[in-house]
Each structure stands twice: as structure tokens, then as C-alpha cells.
Amino acid sequence: MTIIVFHPKVLLGLDDLDMIKGIPQKILAFEKFLEENPVWRDKVVLLQIAIPPRTDIFEYQKLTSQVHEIVGRINGRFGSLTTVPIHYLDRSIDFHALCALYSVTDIALITPLREGMNLISYEFLACQDAKRGVLILSEFAGAAQSLGAGAILVNPWNIPEVAASIYHALNMSTEEREKRYLHNFLHVTNYTAQVWAETLLSALNDTVVEAQLRIRQLPPPLPVEEAIERYVKSSNRLLILGFNATLTDRVDTLNGCQGNQIREMDLKLHPDLKETLTRLCGDPKTTIILLSGSGRAILDENFGEYNMWLAAENGMFLRSTKGDWMMTMPEHLNMYWVDSIKHVFAYFTERTPQSYIEIRETSLIWNYKYADVEFGRLQARDMLQYLWTGSISNASVDVVHGDCTVEVRPFGVTKGLTIGRILGEINNCKSISAPINYVLCIGHSLGKDEDIYTIFEPEFPSRDISIPRLILSDITNPFGRSGSQKHTHELDLENKQNNNNDNDINNVVENGNRQSSPFLSKLTWNLLDLERDNYFSCAVGKTRTKAHYLLPTSDDVVSLLKGLALAS
């Protein structure tokens, strides 16, 4: 006679015997599952380990009696001579036995009512290399923010939902179980205690830097008269201008508005600037670069009629208004993360009234400017935590928290780095006949993009020392490839210098101590002949900035540009 030995599916619950652990709710959800799925009654067992408290407080004794009563009732109702649906242990278990138990468990049922951190879920995943078990996790546990993508998240108060999740876990396909496990296992192995400690120390260092920024002396207002005077005396000028909050006259529209959600926001050039820009762009001694995070269509609409250079999406796209757009993004740039980010942004947009999403070609932005201030800030904090630890935690992207915005864009794209590429293209197009000896840089940049203010601060050449200049053709692409097919004769030279350029980019110094990117230093002695007194960096409407000077509003920028146009 052949004896068939049946191995039931094992559900594991491991909790301290505490009111917030939700042990009664968990057991009641298991009872609900057995009620609704009689076919599983002899095929599944719940092993619940409750580590007793270290004190004899009446409330704990009452909880113990309550749990024992529920377990006894369920075992009496659904048990048989050969099977017991719930094995309940009122004791702790040693480490080696616990690891063995983790390894044979099919489903871990971790459903606290509220918990800041739960290490049981991490330990379970670490021991599941062979079994590939399923994690059912309370959405109120701290681990839900990091393991939620691979676990089945439940509300522990919703007993029918937990019961349905047990059924889903038991009937889950091998492919789905494998996918969920691998996703969370990678997170557990990558984000170790060492990584956590390093992240904590980094956050503490950032806090110190922020505190220093708060108490340090604010940059002085821009000396407008001096800036205009040196502009007039210089022979070749470069103006780098931002757009949003710098040259804009903002008009908000409610096109296709549903549920009070703002669907579109138009950026319009300040009306008093049209004649001024025409005069400045017509001056052969002046080159203007409009460097913005906005998309190509917006820049074309506002600046297409002027003779200037346009750099869209922080310099990822570049063109002279006399030519076509070219891409400066690297050839290996991967945008696979876009769909994941869209889902995350859509989730928070639905839950944050009057927030909206800006979709660009190389970045996505969630804007909560028109939402409730405090609620929007809390939602942004939750979003950042999810993005940093979620499905794109290993993607090659930067998550930038700006003024009422959260932006996700390709890693390493900043205005300071792309300015070198822009100057290289300007030089290749022979649009500048002599070295630039005056630079005015004005904008309202995110903190990550403020390297635009410090990248023009190399060791300025002394007047009595002769500096050997490199030939103009030595200028190469900081991304390692040409952004335009018009200059294919330079590819061989670029291939030889790519490795050096990569190191140059990684060594950008942002502390303002008379240092800059070594890549831009190559440009400095070719395209720039700049003295310290002829360089003006100015932030608009910001006090915590790396810029040397401040201007309060875009109206002040308009007045300054009018003064430059009239003086020249």
C-alpha cells in the first residue's frame, strides 16, 4: 500500500504580543479565509508565534486571553483528528530555528496595526532563496514603503481584504511569485545596514550644510551701474539668461479643467522685453544663450524671432534660432524609467487637489504650486521617499526637489555641465570671432543647477602672465559624442578624448572657491578671456544661492536688460 504524505502550505506570523501588532485581527482574517474557501481547510496551516511581554500588565494578560480564546474557537470549528488549522506558540524562538522556519514558510503574514519598522519581513525575504515565498504586509508598517512593490499590501483592519490576500497568495502563479520575490530581495541585499548608516550620515551632513546656508551672509544686490559700465567697455559679451521666473510674465490657464485641477500653464515672455531683446540680439558684440528647463516648443514660441541660442530641458536640446535643434544627450541614455514615474506621479496627482504633471521629452515634473501648501509638502515628502526606495531606486536618474516641484531627469544633467557643450557648439559654428571678456549669468535655478554660477570661476589669468591657448578644435563634447551631425570630422578627436572628458565632468567643483570643471577650463583659454571683475552671476528671487549677486524679481531683470540695451 502506497502512503501519500501531504505537506500543507505554511503561513507564518511572528510578532511581539502587543496591542499594535494586530494578532487578533490577523487570526480573524484567517478564519474568514477558511470560511470562504473550504477546499483549503486541510491544506493550509497558520503558525503564529507570539513573543510574550516582559511585564505582567493587565492589558497584556487580557490580550493573551483574547487571542487564546479566538485560536481555540477556530481550531474547534475547523480542526479535525489529523489537522489543526492554527498552531499558536506563546514563546520566543532561537535564531537558527527561526531561519529554518523562514525557509519552509510559503506565506509570511506581517500585519501590524501601526509600526515604525518591521525587520521580520526583511529576515523572511533573506531566507527565501529556494522557496520564493509571498509576503503579505500591512500598509501601516514602515517596511511597506520599501517592500511595497513586491509584497501584497493590506489594511489589517479590513478582515475580508486580508482573507482575499491570503487566497491570492496561495493561488499566485510561479512567474508572479518569482517577480515579486526578486524585486524585494534585491532591495534587501542592496540597502543593507551599512548603506543605511552611510545615508544617515550623508543626511546629517546635508543638514549641517543647510544650516550654514541659513546663517551665512546673503549675497549683495547686483551692482547694476557697474555691470552696465563693464558691459559697455567689453569687446565681446556673453549673456546667459534663464526663462522661468527670470524673463517670464506668467499666465495660468484652465484649459480642459476638471475637478479644479490645473491642466496647463503657459510661460510667456515679459511684454516689456521684446524691443530690448531685439536690440541686444542685434548687437554683433553680444551673444545670448537662453538656458531653460522648459521644452523646445515653449522656447520656440517665445524666442524664435530673436537671434540667440536656445537650450531646452537644461541643455539636453540646443539650437541657434537660425538653425535646427540638435540633441546633446548621450547615446547610451535610457528612458525606460518614464512609465514607472508616470504611474507614481499620477497616483499623487489624484490625491493632491490642484497638482499637475508636466511631461517633457527627457524629464517629468510633478508641480504642487497651486495645492494646499502644507498638504502638498507632505505629499512631496512621501513621493520622494517612495521614489528613492521604490522601483527606480537603481535607475540612472536624478530626483530633484525644487520650489513646489519634484523633477525626475537623467542622471548628471545640470545647467553647469551643459554650458560647456553649448559653448563648444557656438565655437564650432564660428559665431564668435574673438574670446569673450564679459559674462553675465542670470537665472532662478534649482539647487542642483546652481553649478551654472560657479563653473565660470576658474583660476582667472593674471594680466602679467602669458597663458598658452589650446587650438579651438580641442573643444569636445562633455557627454562623449557630438550633438550634431554637422561636425562629423571631429569624431576621431572626440573618441580619443572621451575618457578624459568623463573624468572632467565628475570633477566639477561647486563650492565657488575659484575652481571649475576641467572641461570648461579647456574652453577658458580658447573661447574665454575673462577677468574676475567682468563676471557677474546673479540669482533672481532666491536668497540661498551660489550666485555672487541677487535681484528680487523678473521686473528688475527687465530693467537691467533695458539698461544694457540703451547703454550699448
C-alpha positions in Angstrom: 0.0 0.0 0.0 1.4 3.4 -1.0 1.1 6.2 1.6 0.9 9.7 0.2 2.3 12.3 2.6 0.6 15.7 2.0 2.6 18.8 3.0 0.2 21.7 3.8 1.0 25.3 2.9 2.6 27.2 5.8 1.5 30.7 6.8 3.8 32.3 9.3 3.1 35.1 11.8 5.8 36.3 14.1 5.0 39.2 16.4 5.5 40.5 19.9 2.4 40.1 21.9 1.4 43.7 21.8 -1.8 45.6 21.1 -0.4 47.3 17.9 0.7 44.1 16.3 -2.8 43.2 15.2 -2.7 39.5 16.2 -6.4 39.1 16.8 -7.3 40.8 13.5 -4.8 38.5 11.7 -6.3 35.3 13.2 -9.9 36.5 12.4 -8.8 37.2 8.8 -7.5 33.6 8.6 -10.9 32.4 10.0 -12.6 34.4 7.3 -10.4 32.7 4.7 -11.3 29.3 5.9 -15.0 30.1 5.9 -14.9 31.3 2.3 -12.5 28.6 1.0 -13.5 25.2 2.5 -11.3 23.4 -0.1 -8.2 24.8 1.6 -9.2 23.8 5.2 -6.9 20.8 5.3 -4.2 22.2 3.0 -3.0 25.2 4.9 -1.8 25.9 8.4 -1.1 29.2 10.3 1.8 29.1 12.6 1.6 32.1 14.9 4.4 32.8 17.3 3.6 35.5 19.9 6.6 36.6 21.9 5.3 37.3 25.4 5.8 40.7 27.1 8.4 41.2 29.8 5.9 42.6 32.3 2.6 41.4 33.9 0.5 44.3 32.9 -3.3 43.6 33.0 -3.8 44.8 29.4 -1.3 42.2 28.1 -2.9 39.5 30.2 -6.3 40.5 28.7 -4.9 40.4 25.2 -3.4 36.9 25.8 -6.7 35.6 27.0 -8.5 37.1 24.0 -6.1 35.5 21.5 -6.2 32.1 23.2 -10.0 32.2 23.0 -10.1 33.1 19.3 -7.5 30.4 18.5 -9.3 27.7 20.5 -12.7 28.6 18.8 -11.2 28.4 15.3 -9.3 25.2 15.9 -12.5 23.7 17.4 -14.5 24.8 14.4 -12.2 23.9 11.6 -9.9 21.3 13.1 -10.1 17.5 12.7 -8.4 14.4 14.2 -5.5 14.9 11.7 -5.2 18.6 11.2 -5.1 21.7 13.3 -5.5 25.0 11.3 -3.7 27.2 13.8 -0.5 26.4 15.7 -0.1 29.1 18.4 3.1 29.4 20.4 3.4 31.8 23.4 7.2 31.9 23.4 10.3 33.2 21.6 12.3 31.0 19.3 16.1 30.8 18.8 17.8 32.2 15.8 18.7 29.0 13.9 15.3 27.5 14.4 13.8 30.8 13.2 15.9 30.8 10.0 14.8 27.2 9.3 11.2 28.2 9.8 11.6 31.2 7.5 13.0 28.9 4.8 10.0 26.5 4.8 7.3 29.2 5.0 5.1 29.7 2.0 3.5 33.0 3.1 4.6 35.5 5.7 1.7 37.3 7.3 3.0 40.5 8.7 0.0 42.7 9.6 0.7 45.2 12.4 -1.9 47.9 13.0 0.9 50.5 13.2 4.6 50.1 13.2 7.6 52.3 12.5 9.9 49.4 11.4 9.5 45.7 10.9 12.6 43.6 10.4 10.7 40.3 10.3 9.7 40.9 6.7 13.4 41.6 5.7 14.6 38.4 7.5 11.9 36.3 5.8 13.0 37.5 2.3 16.6 36.9 3.1 15.8 33.2 3.9 13.6 32.6 0.9 16.2 32.0 -1.8 14.8 28.5 -2.6 11.1 28.8 -1.6 10.3 32.2 -3.2 7.5 32.8 -0.6 5.0 35.6 -0.7 5.0 38.5 1.7 1.6 39.9 2.9 2.4 43.2 4.6 0.4 45.8 6.4 0.4 49.1 4.6 0.8 50.7 8.1 4.2 49.1 8.7 7.3 51.1 8.0 8.7 48.4 5.7 5.7 48.9 3.3 7.4 52.0 1.9 10.5 50.0 0.8 9.0 46.5 0.2 5.5 47.5 -1.0 6.3 47.0 -4.7 6.9 43.2 -4.2 4.6 42.5 -1.3 0.8 42.3 -1.1 -0.1 45.3 0.9 -3.3 45.1 3.1 -5.2 47.1 5.6 -5.1 44.9 8.7 -8.4 46.4 9.9 -10.1 45.2 6.7 -10.5 41.5 7.6 -12.2 40.5 4.2 -9.3 42.2 2.3 -6.7 40.2 4.3 -8.6 37.0 3.7 -8.7 37.7 0.0 -5.0 38.4 0.0 -4.3 35.0 1.6 -6.3 33.4 -1.2 -4.4 35.4 -3.9 -1.0 34.4 -2.4 -1.9 30.7 -2.2 -3.1 30.7 -5.9 -0.4 33.0 -7.2 1.4 31.9 -10.4 5.1 30.9 -10.2 6.1 33.8 -12.5 4.4 36.4 -10.4 5.8 35.0 -7.2 9.3 34.9 -8.6 9.0 38.5 -9.9 7.7 39.8 -6.5 10.4 38.0 -4.6 13.3 39.1 -6.8 12.2 42.7 -6.6 12.2 42.8 -2.8 15.2 40.5 -2.4 17.3 43.0 -4.5 16.2 45.8 -2.2 17.1 43.8 0.9 20.5 42.9 -0.4 21.3 46.3 -1.8 20.1 48.5 1.0 22.0 47.0 3.9 22.6 48.4 7.4 25.9 49.8 6.1 24.1 51.7 3.3 21.5 52.9 5.8 24.3 54.2 8.0 26.0 56.0 5.2 22.7 57.5 4.0 22.0 58.7 7.5 25.5 60.4 7.9 25.0 62.0 4.4 21.7 63.4 5.5 23.2 64.7 8.7 26.0 66.4 6.6 23.3 67.9 4.3 21.5 69.3 7.4 24.7 71.0 8.5 25.2 72.5 5.1 21.6 73.7 5.0 22.1 75.3 8.5 25.2 77.1 7.3 23.3 78.4 4.3 20.6 79.8 6.6 23.0 81.7 8.8 25.6 82.8 6.2 25.6 86.3 4.9 23.3 86.8 1.9 24.8 87.8 -1.4 24.6 91.6 -2.1 22.2 93.1 -4.7 23.6 93.2 -8.2 25.6 96.5 -8.8 23.6 97.4 -11.8 25.6 100.5 -12.8 28.9 98.6 -12.6 27.5 95.7 -14.6 26.3 98.1 -17.3 29.6 100.1 -17.3 31.7 97.0 -17.7 29.3 95.7 -20.4 29.9 98.8 -22.4 33.7 98.7 -22.1 34.0 95.0 -23.0 34.5 94.0 -26.6 32.8 90.6 -26.7 30.0 89.7 -24.3 28.1 86.6 -23.3 24.7 86.8 -21.6 23.3 83.5 -20.1 19.6 84.0 -19.2 17.1 81.8 -17.6 13.4 81.9 -18.5 11.0 80.8 -15.8 10.8 83.4 -13.0 13.6 85.4 -14.9 12.1 86.7 -18.1 8.5 85.5 -17.7 5.1 87.1 -17.5 3.3 84.1 -16.1 -0.3 83.4 -17.3 -2.2 80.5 -15.8 -4.9 79.0 -17.9 -7.5 76.4 -17.1 -7.8 74.6 -20.4 -9.7 71.4 -20.1 -10.1 71.9 -16.3 -11.7 69.0 -14.5 -12.2 68.9 -10.7 -10.4 72.2 -10.2 -7.1 70.5 -11.5 -4.9 72.8 -13.5 -4.1 71.1 -16.7 -1.9 73.6 -18.5 0.3 76.5 -17.5 1.7 78.9 -20.2 5.0 80.6 -19.8 5.0 84.0 -21.6 7.9 86.3 -22.2 7.6 89.6 -20.3 6.0 92.0 -22.7 8.4 94.8 -21.9 11.4 92.7 -23.1 10.6 92.3 -26.8 12.2 95.6 -28.0 15.1 95.1 -25.6 15.9 91.6 -26.7 15.7 92.7 -30.4 18.3 95.4 -29.7 20.6 93.1 -27.6 20.4 90.2 -30.1 21.2 92.6 -32.9 24.5 93.7 -31.3 27.4 91.8 -33.0 29.4 92.1 -29.8 26.8 90.2 -27.8 25.9 86.5 -27.7 22.8 85.5 -25.8 22.1 81.9 -24.5 18.6 81.2 -23.3 19.1 78.2 -20.9 15.9 76.8 -19.5 14.3 73.7 -18.2 11.3 74.3 -20.4 10.7 72.2 -23.6 11.6 73.1 -27.1 8.1 74.2 -28.2 7.9 76.8 -25.4 11.3 78.3 -26.2 10.5 78.4 -30.0 7.2 80.1 -29.3 8.8 82.9 -27.1 12.2 83.3 -28.6 12.1 82.0 -32.2 12.2 85.5 -33.7 15.4 86.6 -31.9 19.0 86.0 -33.0 20.2 83.9 -30.0 21.0 80.4 -28.8 18.2 78.3 -27.2 19.0 75.4 -24.8 15.9 73.5 -23.8 15.4 71.0 -21.0 18.5 72.2 -19.1 20.6 71.9 -22.3 19.6 68.5 -23.5 18.4 70.1 -26.7 20.3 73.0 -28.4 19.9 75.3 -31.4 20.7 78.6 -32.8 17.4 80.4 -33.9 18.9 80.4 -37.4 19.3 76.6 -37.4 17.7 73.3 -36.3 17.5 71.6 -33.0 20.3 69.2 -32.0 20.4 66.7 -29.2 23.2 66.8 -26.6 22.1 63.7 -24.7 24.4 60.8 -24.5 24.0 57.9 -27.0 23.5 55.3 -24.2 20.8 57.4 -22.4 18.0 55.0 -21.4 14.5 56.3 -20.7 12.9 53.1 -19.5 12.0 54.7 -16.2 9.5 57.1 -17.7 6.4 54.8 -17.5 7.1 54.0 -13.8 7.4 57.6 -12.9 4.2 58.5 -14.7 2.3 56.0 -12.6 3.8 57.4 -9.4 3.1 61.0 -10.4 -0.5 60.1 -11.5 -1.1 58.4 -8.1 -0.1 61.5 -6.2 -1.8 63.9 -8.6 -5.1 62.1 -8.0 -4.6 62.5 -4.2 -3.4 66.1 -4.2 -6.0 68.6 -5.5 -4.8 71.2 -8.0 -1.4 69.5 -8.5 -0.5 68.5 -12.1 2.2 66.8 -14.2 4.5 68.4 -16.8 5.7 65.8 -19.3 8.8 66.7 -21.2 11.0 64.8 -23.6 13.7 63.9 -21.2 12.2 64.6 -17.8 8.9 64.5 -15.8 7.8 67.2 -13.2 5.1 67.0 -10.6 4.0 70.5 -9.6 2.0 71.2 -6.5 2.3 75.0 -6.5 -1.5 75.5 -6.5 -2.2 72.8 -3.9 -2.6 73.4 -0.2 0.9 74.4 1.0 1.3 72.0 3.9 -0.5 69.1 2.3 1.5 69.5 -0.9 4.7 69.5 1.1 3.7 66.3 2.9 2.7 64.6 -0.3 6.0 65.6 -1.9 7.9 64.1 1.1 6.1 60.8 0.7 6.7 60.8 -3.0 10.4 61.4 -2.6 10.7 58.6 -0.1 8.8 56.3 -2.5 11.0 57.3 -5.5 14.3 56.9 -3.6 13.4 53.4 -2.3 11.0 52.2 -5.0 11.1 50.7 -8.4 13.6 53.3 -9.8 15.9 53.3 -6.9 18.6 51.8 -9.1 17.8 53.7 -12.2 20.3 56.2 -13.7 18.1 59.3 -12.8 18.2 62.3 -10.5 15.2 63.1 -8.3 15.3 66.9 -7.7 13.0 68.6 -5.2 12.5 72.2 -6.2 10.2 75.0 -5.3 6.9 73.2 -5.1 8.1 70.7 -7.7 9.5 67.2 -7.9 11.5 66.5 -11.0 12.9 63.3 -12.3 15.5 63.6 -15.1 18.5 61.7 -16.5 21.5 61.4 -14.1 24.1 64.1 -14.2 22.2 66.6 -16.3 22.8 70.1 -14.9 23.0 73.5 -16.4 26.6 74.0 -15.4 27.7 70.8 -17.3 25.7 71.6 -20.4 27.1 75.1 -20.7 30.4 73.7 -21.8 28.7 71.7 -24.6 26.8 74.9 -25.7 30.0 76.9 -25.8 31.6 74.2 -27.9 28.8 74.3 -30.4 28.9 78.1 -30.6 32.6 77.9 -31.3 32.1 75.2 -34.0 29.6 77.4 -35.7 32.1 80.3 -35.8 29.5 82.7 -34.4 32.1 84.2 -32.1 35.1 85.8 -33.7 37.1 86.8 -30.6 37.4 85.5 -27.0 34.6 86.6 -24.6 35.7 89.0 -22.0 32.4 89.7 -20.3 29.8 87.2 -18.9 26.5 87.9 -17.2 24.6 84.9 -15.9 21.1 85.5 -14.5 18.5 82.9 -13.5 16.2 81.2 -11.0 17.8 77.8 -10.8 17.2 74.7 -8.7 19.9 73.9 -6.2 21.3 71.1 -8.4 21.6 73.5 -11.3 23.4 76.3 -9.5 26.7 75.0 -10.7 26.0 77.3 -13.6 27.1 80.2 -11.3 30.4 78.6 -10.2 31.5 76.9 -13.4 32.8 80.2 -14.8 35.2 80.6 -11.8 38.5 79.0 -12.9 41.8 80.4 -11.9 41.4 83.7 -13.6 44.5 84.5 -15.6 46.7 87.3 -14.3 47.3 90.2 -16.6 51.1 89.9 -16.5 51.4 86.1 -17.1 51.1 84.7 -20.6 48.7 81.8 -20.7 49.2 79.4 -23.7 46.0 78.8 -25.5 44.7 75.5 -26.9 43.6 75.4 -30.5 39.8 75.8 -30.9 39.3 72.3 -32.4 40.3 70.8 -29.0 36.8 71.5 -27.7 34.9 68.3 -27.2 31.5 67.1 -26.1 31.2 66.6 -22.3 28.8 63.7 -23.0 31.3 61.9 -25.2 29.6 62.3 -28.6 28.7 65.0 -31.0 25.3 66.5 -30.5 25.1 67.5 -34.2 25.8 65.5 -37.3 27.2 68.7 -38.9 30.6 68.2 -37.3 31.4 64.6 -38.1 35.0 65.5 -38.9 35.6 65.9 -35.2 34.5 62.4 -34.2 38.0 60.9 -34.3 39.3 63.6 -32.0 36.3 63.1 -29.6 36.9 59.4 -29.4 40.5 59.9 -28.3 39.4 62.3 -25.6 36.2 60.7 -24.3 37.7 59.1 -21.3 39.3 62.3 -20.1 36.0 64.2 -20.6 34.2 61.7 -18.4 36.6 62.4 -15.6 36.3 66.1 -16.2 32.6 66.0 -15.7 32.8 64.1 -12.5 35.3 66.6 -11.0 33.1 69.7 -11.2 33.6 71.8 -8.1 30.6 73.6 -6.8 32.0 75.4 -3.8 32.8 78.6 -5.6 36.4 78.6 -4.5 37.9 79.8 -7.8 37.6 76.3 -9.3 35.5 74.9 -12.2 35.2 71.9 -14.4 38.5 70.9 -16.0 36.5 70.5 -19.2 35.4 74.2 -19.1 39.0 75.1 -18.3 39.9 73.8 -21.8 37.3 76.3 -23.1 38.5 79.1 -20.9 41.7 79.7 -22.7 40.1 79.3 -26.2 36.7 81.0 -26.1 37.0 83.0 -22.8 39.4 85.8 -21.9 37.6 86.6 -18.7 38.7 88.6 -15.7 37.0 88.3 -12.3 35.6 91.8 -12.4 33.9 91.2 -15.7 31.9 88.1 -14.4 28.5 88.7 -12.9 26.4 85.8 -11.6 23.0 86.7 -10.3 20.1 84.7 -8.8 16.5 86.0 -9.2 14.2 85.8 -6.2 16.4 83.4 -4.2 18.5 84.1 -1.1 20.1 80.7 -0.7 22.3 80.6 -3.7 25.8 80.2 -5.0 25.5 83.3 -7.2 27.5 86.4 -6.3 24.6 88.8 -6.5 20.8 89.0 -6.1 17.9 90.5 -8.0 14.5 90.4 -6.3 12.1 89.9 -9.3 11.9 89.5 -13.0 10.9 93.2 -13.3 14.4 94.0 -12.0 15.9 91.8 -14.7 13.9 93.7 -17.3 15.2 97.0 -16.0 18.8 95.6 -16.1 18.5 94.4 -19.7 16.9 97.6 -20.8 19.9 99.5 -19.3 22.3 97.2 -21.2 20.5 97.7 -24.5 20.3 101.5 -24.1 24.0 101.8 -23.0 25.3 99.9 -26.0 
